């Protein structure tokens, strides 16, 4: 007779084990497993759950809109794994835009009635209202934003809504939505870039004439105007905006009407929907239309370059805020402290700008890897392009905004900077230029100045501290006018080439950006 010695124990392990016990002589396992019967396991063993499956009641699931040929519903695990509504619901506005344009085109082409079109449009308007009011219920069993909206529309207006998907697949639908979303996202990022550019130009205007050490290899190199350096970042950001505008122009072609991959035999007008949605034209090749992710890669690449530029700015300002440099002091409003060291004041926002560049670059690498082995045309793998894009855009906008906030809340420490200027022989190259103007070949000039620096090191002085006799001991060409080239202030005055750090050149650059960015000239 089958033993029931485990039947009263709550642990599933022993409940199942009891079915295998047929002899009362089997010893009580509780001494062997003294704690097991007290612990509820995270997962029931498969051989236990299988024996109990017939006792579990399953609530009937909603039939999928694509479910006609299926006899079974997908399992809960598959449903949770494959859903995208948790992140792609932010495409709702663009999905509704695309559906409105599609419905209007279907009516014009006689594929649905005007009455049906009006019902669809009214229903879509109500769905959009409910979403924005927080009244819309997003359902995981409806998979994605497209099916959630379409199913809700069918619930709302009935049969007319079932005609909306005529001559349309989710393959072309999602890419239409995604291109529209990316187009808007690019506009938002460009606005944030302009905001940071203005902040940097204003910072430059507020520090006119301030000379700082310029670095190469992180070693003292030549004197430069702070304005000049700040405007270098403005130039980088302008190229970033240009790349985004180029990307926007290339992505602004409409895939709607390409259907699954081969197009349709129904008399649709793809040019009408393209125009209604503000695209340049429909995409020429329906296979390319549903499989292309070049626009995603290009957008992510442009964001990655922005992130690198911001990371370099962040690194510079983190260094300059350190005690070793002391060139800038961030205000308390953009600084944080330490949980253990009371004296600390950290430039954390710019450290995080530097750090978050890694995730933006990672988003690009994710989608590059995602796309590298996919055959034409659409593959479900491509669902994974959304989250990296959403993350990249959100992160880049945050990085741009906090960088601008930081720029508006830092002060340059002129005394500390001026104290740092004499070190490093920043005027050495200007001295070489002096010799060139005296007719000495540059390579010879380079050697003479190098020996001049060695002489300074032996005398523990700067170049302008050498006497004329000292200099003439190196070459008789030196004259009293040499001192007009020595010292950082004199060196700055000698720069005159286009784009250089000379006073007049930088003033021209600054004027250019004030005009281009439409900054009020009475401020700053």
C-alpha positions in Angstrom: 0.0 0.0 0.0 1.3 3.4 -1.0 2.7 5.4 2.0 1.2 8.8 2.8 3.9 9.8 5.3 4.6 13.0 3.3 1.1 14.0 2.4 0.7 16.5 5.2 4.0 18.4 4.4 3.6 21.6 2.5 6.9 21.4 0.6 6.3 20.4 -3.1 9.4 18.3 -3.0 8.0 15.9 -0.4 4.5 16.1 -1.9 5.8 14.8 -5.2 8.3 12.4 -3.5 5.4 10.8 -1.7 4.0 9.5 -5.0 7.2 7.4 -5.4 7.1 5.9 -2.0 5.4 2.5 -1.8 6.8 0.9 1.3 6.4 2.0 4.9 9.9 0.8 5.7 11.4 3.8 3.9 12.9 6.0 6.6 11.6 9.4 7.4 13.7 11.8 5.3 13.2 14.8 7.6 16.3 14.1 9.7 18.3 13.9 6.5 16.8 17.2 5.2 16.1 19.0 8.5 15.4 22.4 6.9 14.0 21.6 3.5 10.5 21.1 4.6 10.5 24.6 6.2 11.6 26.4 3.0 9.4 27.3 0.1 11.4 26.8 -3.1 11.5 29.6 -5.8 10.5 27.1 -8.5 8.6 23.8 -8.3 10.4 20.9 -9.9 9.2 20.3 -13.4 8.1 16.7 -12.6 5.9 18.1 -9.8 4.2 20.9 -11.9 3.5 18.5 -14.7 1.5 16.2 -12.5 -0.6 19.1 -11.2 -1.2 20.8 -14.6 -4.6 19.3 -15.1 -5.8 20.9 -11.9 -4.8 24.4 -12.9 -7.6 26.6 -14.3 -6.5 28.9 -17.2 -8.5 32.0 -18.0 -9.4 32.3 -21.7 -7.0 34.6 -23.5 -8.1 37.2 -26.1 -7.6 35.8 -29.6 -4.7 37.6 -31.4 -5.5 39.8 -34.4 -3.2 37.4 -36.3 -4.4 34.3 -34.6 -6.7 32.8 -37.3 -4.4 29.9 -38.2 -3.5 29.0 -34.7 -5.2 26.4 -32.5 -3.4 27.4 -29.3 -2.5 30.6 -27.5 1.1 31.4 -26.8 2.3 30.6 -23.3 2.7 33.2 -20.7 6.5 32.9 -20.8 6.5 33.4 -24.5 4.1 36.3 -24.3 6.2 38.1 -21.7 9.4 37.5 -23.6 8.1 38.7 -27.0 6.0 41.7 -25.9 7.3 45.2 -26.7 4.5 47.3 -25.3 6.5 48.0 -22.2 8.8 50.3 -24.2 7.3 50.9 -27.7 4.1 52.5 -26.3 6.0 55.8 -26.5 5.4 55.6 -30.3 1.7 56.0 -29.8 1.4 59.5 -31.2 3.2 58.6 -34.3 1.3 55.3 -34.7 -2.0 57.3 -34.6 -0.6 59.8 -37.1 0.3 57.0 -39.5 -3.1 55.3 -39.0 -5.0 58.5 -39.7 -3.0 59.1 -42.9 -3.5 55.5 -44.0 -7.2 55.6 -43.3 -7.6 58.8 -45.3 -5.7 57.3 -48.2 -7.8 54.1 -48.1 -11.0 56.2 -48.3 -9.7 58.3 -51.2 -8.8 55.2 -53.1 -12.3 53.7 -52.5 -10.9 50.8 -50.4 -13.0 51.9 -47.4 -16.0 54.2 -47.2 -15.9 57.8 -46.1 -18.2 56.8 -43.2 -15.8 54.1 -42.1 -12.9 56.6 -42.4 -14.7 59.1 -40.2 -15.4 56.4 -37.6 -11.8 55.4 -37.6 -10.5 58.9 -37.2 -12.9 59.7 -34.4 -11.9 56.5 -32.6 -8.2 57.3 -33.0 -8.7 60.8 -31.6 -10.5 59.4 -28.6 -7.7 56.8 -28.0 -5.1 59.5 -28.2 -7.1 61.6 -25.7 -7.3 58.6 -23.3 -3.6 57.8 -23.6 -2.6 61.4 -22.8 -5.1 61.6 -19.9 -3.7 58.4 -18.5 -7.0 56.5 -19.0 -5.8 54.0 -21.6 -5.0 50.5 -20.4 -2.0 49.0 -22.2 -2.3 45.2 -22.4 0.7 42.9 -22.6 -1.4 40.2 -24.4 -1.8 42.7 -27.2 2.0 42.7 -27.7 2.9 46.1 -29.0 1.7 49.7 -29.4 0.2 48.9 -32.9 -2.0 46.0 -31.7 -3.0 47.8 -28.5 -4.3 50.7 -30.5 -5.9 48.7 -33.2 -7.6 46.3 -30.8 -8.9 49.2 -28.7 -10.2 50.8 -31.9 -12.1 47.6 -32.8 -13.6 47.5 -29.3 -14.6 51.2 -29.7 -16.0 51.5 -33.3 -16.4 47.9 -34.4 -16.3 46.7 -38.0 -14.9 49.9 -39.6 -11.8 49.5 -37.5 -11.2 46.0 -38.9 -10.6 47.6 -42.3 -7.8 49.9 -41.1 -5.0 47.3 -41.6 -5.9 47.0 -45.3 -2.7 47.1 -47.4 -0.6 47.5 -44.3 1.7 45.2 -42.3 3.2 45.8 -38.9 6.5 45.7 -40.7 5.9 48.9 -42.6 3.8 50.3 -39.8 6.4 50.2 -37.1 9.1 51.7 -39.4 6.8 54.5 -40.3 6.2 55.2 -36.6 9.9 54.8 -35.8 11.0 57.2 -38.6 8.5 59.8 -37.4 9.7 59.4 -33.8 13.3 59.7 -34.8 12.6 62.8 -36.9 11.0 64.5 -33.9 13.9 63.2 -31.6 16.5 64.8 -33.9 14.7 68.1 -33.7 14.7 67.9 -29.9 18.4 67.1 -29.7 19.3 69.9 -32.1 17.4 72.3 -29.9 19.5 71.0 -26.9 22.7 71.4 -28.9 21.8 75.0 -29.6 21.2 75.6 -26.0 24.6 74.3 -25.0 26.2 76.3 -27.8 24.6 79.5 -26.5 25.8 78.7 -22.9 29.4 78.2 -24.2 29.3 81.4 -26.2 28.0 83.4 -23.2 30.7 81.9 -21.1 33.3 83.0 -23.7 31.8 86.5 -23.8 32.0 86.8 -20.0 35.8 86.0 -20.0 37.1 88.3 -22.7 40.9 88.4 -22.9 41.6 85.6 -20.4 44.7 83.7 -21.4 45.1 80.0 -20.4 47.7 77.4 -21.1 47.0 75.4 -24.2 47.9 71.7 -24.0 49.1 69.0 -26.3 49.8 65.5 -24.9 48.4 67.1 -21.6 51.7 69.0 -21.5 52.0 72.8 -21.6 52.2 73.9 -25.3 51.2 77.4 -26.2 49.1 80.2 -24.7 45.5 80.4 -26.0 42.6 82.6 -25.2 39.9 80.9 -23.1 37.3 82.2 -25.6 39.2 80.3 -28.4 39.0 77.0 -26.5 35.4 77.3 -25.6 34.5 78.1 -29.2 36.3 74.9 -30.3 33.5 73.0 -28.5 30.9 75.2 -30.1 32.4 74.2 -33.5 32.2 70.5 -32.6 28.6 70.8 -31.5 27.8 72.5 -34.8 29.1 69.6 -36.7 27.1 67.3 -34.5 23.9 69.3 -35.4 24.9 69.0 -39.1 25.3 65.3 -38.9 21.8 65.0 -37.3 20.3 67.2 -40.0 21.9 65.0 -42.7 20.5 61.9 -40.9 17.1 63.5 -40.7 17.1 64.2 -44.5 18.1 60.6 -45.2 15.5 59.0 -42.9 12.7 61.2 -44.1 11.3 58.7 -46.6 8.1 56.8 -46.1 7.9 53.0 -45.8 4.1 52.9 -45.4 2.5 50.8 -48.0 5.4 48.4 -48.4 3.4 46.0 -46.4 5.2 42.8 -45.2 7.9 43.1 -47.8 6.5 42.7 -51.3 4.0 45.6 -51.5 0.3 45.0 -52.3 -2.0 44.4 -55.3 -4.5 46.8 -53.9 -4.7 50.3 -55.5 -3.1 52.3 -52.7 -1.5 55.8 -53.1 1.8 55.8 -51.2 2.6 59.3 -52.3 -0.5 60.6 -50.6 0.4 59.0 -47.2 4.0 60.1 -47.6 2.9 63.7 -48.2 0.4 63.7 -45.4 3.1 62.6 -42.9 5.7 65.2 -44.1 8.0 62.7 -45.7 10.1 63.6 -48.8 8.7 60.6 -50.8 7.8 57.0 -50.4 10.8 54.5 -50.3 11.4 53.1 -53.7 12.0 49.4 -52.8 9.5 47.7 -50.6 12.0 45.1 -49.4 14.4 47.8 -48.4 11.6 49.8 -46.8 10.8 47.1 -44.2 14.4 45.9 -43.6 16.4 49.1 -43.5 17.9 50.1 -40.2 20.6 52.4 -41.7 18.7 55.4 -40.3 18.9 53.9 -36.8 22.6 53.2 -37.1 23.3 56.7 -38.5 21.3 58.4 -35.7 23.0 56.3 -33.0 26.4 57.0 -34.6 25.7 60.8 -34.6 24.6 60.6 -30.9 27.8 58.6 -30.1 29.9 61.4 -31.6 28.0 64.0 -29.6 28.6 61.9 -26.5 32.4 61.7 -27.2 32.5 65.5 -27.6 30.6 66.0 -24.3 32.8 63.5 -22.6 35.9 65.4 -23.6 34.3 68.6 -22.3 33.4 66.8 -19.1 36.9 65.5 -18.7 38.5 69.0 -19.2 36.2 70.6 -16.7 36.6 67.8 -14.1 40.4 68.3 -14.4 40.1 72.1 -14.2 38.0 71.8 -11.1 40.6 69.8 -9.3 43.0 71.3 -6.7 45.9 70.5 -9.1 44.5 72.8 -11.7 42.1 75.1 -9.9 41.1 76.8 -13.1 37.3 76.7 -12.5 35.0 76.7 -9.5 31.6 75.2 -10.0 28.8 76.7 -7.9 27.3 74.7 -5.2 24.2 74.3 -7.3 26.0 72.0 -9.7 28.2 70.2 -7.3 27.9 67.3 -4.8 29.6 66.3 -1.6 31.0 63.2 0.0 29.2 60.9 2.5 32.4 60.6 4.5 34.8 63.5 3.6 33.2 66.8 4.8 35.5 69.0 2.7 34.7 67.5 -0.7 33.0 69.4 -3.5 32.7 67.3 -6.6 31.8 68.2 -10.2 29.6 65.1 -10.4 27.4 66.3 -13.3 30.4 66.4 -15.7 31.8 63.1 -14.3 28.4 61.5 -15.2 28.5 63.2 -18.6 31.8 61.5 -19.2 30.4 58.2 -17.8 27.1 58.2 -19.7 29.0 58.6 -23.0 29.7 54.9 -22.5 26.1 53.8 -22.6 25.4 56.0 -25.7 28.3 54.3 -27.5 27.0 50.9 -26.2 23.6 51.6 -27.7 25.3 52.0 -31.1 27.3 48.8 -30.7 24.1 46.9 -29.7 22.3 47.8 -32.9 25.4 47.3 -35.1 25.7 43.8 -33.7 21.9 43.2 -34.0 21.9 44.0 -37.7 25.2 42.4 -38.8 23.9 38.9 -39.6 20.2 39.5 -40.7 19.0 38.3 -44.1 16.4 40.4 -45.9 13.7 41.3 -45.2 12.1 41.8 -41.8 13.2 39.7 -38.8 11.8 39.8 -35.3 15.4 40.6 -34.0 14.7 44.1 -35.2 12.3 44.7 -32.4 15.4 45.2 -30.3 16.3 48.4 -32.1 13.9 50.5 -30.1 15.2 50.4 -26.6 18.8 51.4 -27.6 17.4 54.3 -29.6 15.1 55.4 -26.8 17.9 55.2 -24.3 20.4 57.0 -26.6 18.1 59.9 -27.2 17.1 60.3 -23.6 20.7 60.1 -22.4 22.1 62.6 -25.0 19.4 65.1 -24.2 20.2 64.8 -20.5 23.9 65.2 -21.2 23.4 68.3 -23.3 21.1 69.9 -20.8 23.3 69.3 -17.7 26.4 70.5 -19.6 24.6 73.8 -20.4 23.5 74.0 -16.8 27.1 73.5 -15.6 28.4 76.1 -18.1 26.1 78.7 -16.6 27.3 77.9 -13.1 31.1 78.0 -13.2 33.6 80.7 -12.5 37.1 80.9 -14.0 39.8 81.6 -11.4 41.9 84.3 -13.1 44.5 84.6 -10.4 45.1 80.9 -10.3 45.3 80.7 -14.1 47.7 83.7 -14.3 49.9 82.1 -11.7 50.1 79.0 -13.8 50.9 80.7 -17.0 54.7 81.3 -16.7 55.5 77.6 -16.4 56.1 75.5 -19.5 57.8 78.0 -21.8 54.5 78.7 -23.6 56.1 81.4 -25.7 58.8 79.1 -27.2 57.1 78.7 -30.5 56.5 82.4 -30.8 60.3 82.9 -30.3 60.9 80.5 -33.2 58.6 82.6 -35.3 60.7 85.6 -34.4 63.8 83.9 -35.7 62.0 82.9 -38.9 61.1 86.5 -39.5 64.8 87.3 -39.1 65.5 84.9 -42.0 66.6 81.9 -40.1 65.2 78.5 -41.5 62.6 77.1 -39.2 64.5 73.9 -38.4 67.5 76.0 -37.4 65.2 78.3 -35.4 63.7 75.2 -33.6 67.2 74.1 -32.6 68.1 77.6 -31.3 65.0 77.9 -29.2 65.5 74.4 -27.9 68.9 75.4 -26.7 67.4 78.6 -25.3 65.0 76.6 -23.2 67.9 74.4 -22.0 69.7 77.6 -20.9 66.6 78.7 -19.0 66.5 75.4 -17.2 70.1 75.8 -16.1 69.4 79.4 -14.9 66.0 78.6 -13.5 64.3 81.4 -15.4 61.8 82.0 -18.2 62.7 82.9 -21.8 62.0 86.5 -21.2 64.3 86.3 -18.2 67.3 85.7 -20.4 69.5 88.7 -21.1 70.2 89.8 -24.7 73.8 88.7 -24.1 72.6 85.2 -23.2 70.5 85.0 -26.3 73.3 86.3 -28.6 75.6 83.6 -27.1 73.2 81.2 -28.9 72.9 83.2 -32.1 73.9 86.8 -33.0 70.6 87.4 -34.8 68.9 88.2 -31.6 68.1 91.9 -31.0 66.2 94.0 -28.5 62.9 93.5 -30.4 62.9 89.9 -29.3 61.3 90.9 -26.0 58.2 91.9 -28.0 57.6 88.2 -28.7 58.2 86.9 -25.2 55.7 86.4 -22.4 52.2 85.0 -23.0 50.5 88.4 -23.5 53.0 89.3 -26.2 52.7 85.8 -27.7 48.9 86.1 -28.0 49.3 89.4 -29.8 51.5 87.8 -32.5 48.9 85.2 -33.6 47.3 86.4 -36.8 46.4 83.5 -39.1 42.8 82.7 -39.9 41.2 80.7 -37.1 44.1 81.3 -34.7 44.0 82.4 -31.0 45.0 86.0 -31.8 42.8 88.7 -30.3 41.3 89.9 -33.5 40.8 86.4 -34.9 38.9 85.2 -31.8 36.8 88.4 -31.8 35.8 87.5 -35.3 34.9 83.9 -34.3 32.9 85.1 -31.4 31.0 87.6 -33.5 30.2 84.9 -36.0 28.6 82.7 -33.3 26.8 85.5 -31.7 25.2 86.3 -35.1 24.6 82.6 -36.1 23.0 81.7 -32.7 21.0 84.9 -32.6 22.4 85.9 -29.2 21.4 89.3 -27.8 24.5 91.4 -28.2 23.6 93.5 -25.1 23.9 90.5 -22.8 27.0 88.8 -21.6 
